[in-house]
Amino acid sequence: MRRRARINAVRDVLTADDRPLAQGALAWLWARSPRTVPIPGFRSVANAEENARALQRGPLTKSQLSEVTELLQ
């Protein structure tokens, strides 16, 4: 799979269920390890609020995590 296509495929998994990309990235980190505590950056109150809303959705599912892992290999 070409690099650009792989990037788009990963983005599609991370943004499934209408998650913004930043929330998808946080969900991916949480799914990789229950000990992971990401500290995301933000430039505005809106960014901080969006990052906090990621907690409501939680980590990626096991199947989503597997799909991303496979795409990144």
C-alpha positions in Angstrom: 0.0 0.0 0.0 1.4 3.4 -0.9 2.4 5.7 1.9 -0.3 8.3 1.3 -3.0 5.6 1.1 -1.8 4.1 4.4 -1.9 7.5 6.1 -5.5 8.0 4.9 -6.5 4.5 6.0 -5.1 5.2 9.5 -6.9 8.5 9.6 -10.2 6.8 8.6 -9.8 4.3 11.6 -8.9 7.1 14.0 -11.9 9.3 13.0 -14.4 6.5 12.9 -17.6 7.2 14.8 -17.2 10.9 14.1 -14.2 11.3 16.4 -12.1 14.3 15.6 -8.5 13.3 14.6 -7.0 14.6 17.9 -9.4 12.4 19.9 -8.6 9.5 17.7 -4.9 9.9 18.3 -5.6 10.0 22.1 -7.8 7.0 21.8 -5.0 5.1 20.0 -2.5 5.9 22.7 -4.9 4.8 25.5 -5.7 1.5 23.6 -2.0 0.7 23.4 -1.5 0.6 27.1 -3.7 1.2 30.2 -0.6 2.8 31.8 -0.4 5.5 29.2 -1.3 9.0 30.2 -1.0 11.3 27.2 -0.5 15.0 27.8 -1.8 16.6 24.7 -1.0 20.1 23.7 -3.5 22.8 22.9 -3.6 26.3 21.6 -7.0 27.4 22.7 -9.8 26.6 25.2 -11.6 24.8 22.4 -8.6 22.5 21.8 -8.5 21.7 25.5 -12.2 21.0 25.6 -12.0 18.7 22.6 -9.1 16.8 24.2 -11.1 16.4 27.4 -14.1 15.1 25.4 -11.9 12.2 24.2 -12.3 10.7 27.7 -16.0 10.2 27.0 -15.3 7.9 24.1 -12.4 6.1 25.6 -9.7 4.0 23.8 -10.0 2.5 20.4 -11.6 -1.0 20.3 -9.3 -3.9 20.0 -10.2 -4.4 16.3 -9.5 -0.7 15.6 -6.2 -1.0 17.4 -5.3 -4.1 15.4 -6.2 -2.4 12.1 -4.0 0.6 12.9 -1.2 -1.6 14.0 -1.4 -3.5 10.7 -1.5 -0.4 8.6 1.6 1.0 10.4 3.7 -2.0 9.6 
